[in-house]
């Protein structure tokens, strides 16, 4: 089957590189790339489940976790005081 296809610049560059690297005709490289791409569209590769390791960060009972904005403000105040004390 013959058809006209407009390729975007980046796709064209990748195809030309593949033709050069594989030393195969342009038509064969395009058909192979389309087959592989279409197969991946039909059957996408299964992704590994993402696991995040938890880390105990400690808990300061002086802070009410229900009021996180107050906690952040208190931490910021402590940091400002620490920086001021370093200048002395």
C-alpha positions as a Markdown table, in Angstrom:
| # | Residue | x | y | z |
|---|---|---|---|---|
| 1 | Unk | 0.0 | 0.0 | 0.0 |
| 2 | Unk | 1.3 | 3.4 | -0.9 |
| 3 | Unk | 0.5 | 6.5 | 1.2 |
| 4 | Unk | 1.9 | 9.9 | 1.8 |
| 5 | Unk | 3.0 | 10.6 | 5.4 |
| 6 | Unk | 4.2 | 13.9 | 6.9 |
| 7 | Unk | 6.8 | 13.3 | 9.6 |
| 8 | Unk | 7.7 | 15.7 | 12.3 |
| 9 | Unk | 11.3 | 16.9 | 12.3 |
| 10 | Unk | 12.4 | 14.8 | 15.4 |
| 11 | Unk | 10.8 | 11.6 | 14.0 |
| 12 | Unk | 12.5 | 12.2 | 10.7 |
| 13 | Unk | 15.9 | 12.6 | 12.4 |
| 14 | Unk | 15.4 | 9.4 | 14.4 |
| 15 | Unk | 14.4 | 7.5 | 11.3 |
| 16 | Unk | 17.4 | 8.7 | 9.3 |
| 17 | Unk | 19.7 | 7.8 | 12.2 |
| 18 | Unk | 18.2 | 4.3 | 12.4 |
| 19 | Unk | 18.6 | 3.9 | 8.6 |
| 20 | Unk | 22.2 | 4.8 | 8.9 |
| 21 | Unk | 22.9 | 2.6 | 12.0 |
| 22 | Unk | 21.0 | -0.4 | 10.8 |
| 23 | Unk | 22.1 | -0.1 | 7.2 |
| 24 | Unk | 18.6 | -1.0 | 6.0 |
| 25 | Unk | 16.3 | 0.8 | 3.5 |
| 26 | Unk | 14.2 | 3.6 | 4.8 |
| 27 | Unk | 11.0 | 1.7 | 3.9 |
| 28 | Unk | 12.0 | -1.3 | 6.1 |
| 29 | Unk | 13.0 | 0.9 | 9.0 |
| 30 | Unk | 9.7 | 2.8 | 8.9 |
| 31 | Unk | 7.7 | -0.4 | 8.8 |
| 32 | Unk | 9.7 | -2.0 | 11.6 |
| 33 | Unk | 9.3 | 1.1 | 13.8 |
| 34 | Unk | 5.6 | 1.3 | 13.1 |
| 35 | Unk | 5.1 | -2.4 | 13.9 |
| 36 | Unk | 7.0 | -2.1 | 17.2 |
| 37 | Unk | 5.2 | 1.1 | 18.1 |
| 38 | Unk | 1.8 | -0.3 | 17.3 |
| 39 | Unk | 2.5 | -3.4 | 19.3 |
| 40 | Unk | 3.5 | -1.3 | 22.3 |
| 41 | Unk | 0.3 | 0.7 | 22.0 |
| 42 | Unk | -1.8 | -2.5 | 22.0 |
| 43 | Unk | 0.2 | -4.2 | 24.8 |
| 44 | Unk | 2.0 | -1.6 | 26.9 |
| 45 | Unk | 4.8 | -2.9 | 29.0 |
| 46 | Unk | 3.9 | -3.7 | 32.6 |
| 47 | Unk | 5.4 | -1.2 | 35.0 |
| 48 | Unk | 7.0 | -2.2 | 38.2 |
| 49 | Unk | 5.2 | -1.3 | 41.3 |
| 50 | Unk | 6.7 | 1.8 | 43.0 |
| 51 | Unk | 7.6 | 1.2 | 46.6 |
| 52 | Unk | 8.7 | 4.0 | 48.9 |
| 53 | Unk | 10.7 | 3.1 | 52.0 |
| 54 | Unk | 9.4 | 5.0 | 55.0 |
| 55 | Unk | 11.7 | 6.7 | 57.4 |
| 56 | Unk | 10.9 | 7.5 | 61.0 |
| 57 | Unk | 11.5 | 11.3 | 61.4 |
| 58 | Unk | 10.6 | 11.6 | 65.0 |
| 59 | Unk | 7.8 | 13.5 | 66.7 |
| 60 | Unk | 8.0 | 16.6 | 68.9 |
| 61 | Unk | 5.1 | 16.6 | 71.3 |
| 62 | Unk | 5.4 | 20.4 | 71.6 |
| 63 | Unk | 3.7 | 20.8 | 68.2 |
| 64 | Unk | 0.1 | 20.1 | 67.6 |
| 65 | Unk | 0.0 | 18.2 | 64.2 |
| 66 | Unk | -3.6 | 19.3 | 63.7 |
| 67 | Unk | -2.3 | 22.8 | 63.2 |
| 68 | Unk | 0.4 | 22.3 | 60.7 |
| 69 | Unk | 0.6 | 26.0 | 59.7 |
| 70 | Unk | 1.4 | 26.9 | 63.3 |
| 71 | Unk | 4.0 | 24.1 | 63.3 |
| 72 | Unk | 5.6 | 25.5 | 60.2 |
| 73 | Unk | 5.6 | 29.0 | 61.6 |
| 74 | Unk | 7.2 | 27.9 | 64.8 |
| 75 | Unk | 9.9 | 26.0 | 62.9 |
| 76 | Unk | 10.6 | 29.1 | 60.8 |
| 77 | Unk | 10.8 | 31.2 | 63.9 |
| 78 | Unk | 13.3 | 28.8 | 65.4 |
| 79 | Unk | 15.4 | 28.9 | 62.3 |
| 80 | Unk | 15.4 | 32.7 | 62.2 |
| 81 | Unk | 16.5 | 32.8 | 65.9 |
| 82 | Unk | 19.2 | 30.2 | 65.1 |
| 83 | Unk | 20.6 | 32.4 | 62.3 |
| 84 | Unk | 20.5 | 35.5 | 64.4 |
| 85 | Unk | 22.4 | 33.7 | 67.2 |
| 86 | Unk | 25.1 | 32.7 | 64.6 |
| 87 | Unk | 25.8 | 36.3 | 63.8 |
| 88 | Unk | 26.5 | 37.3 | 67.4 |
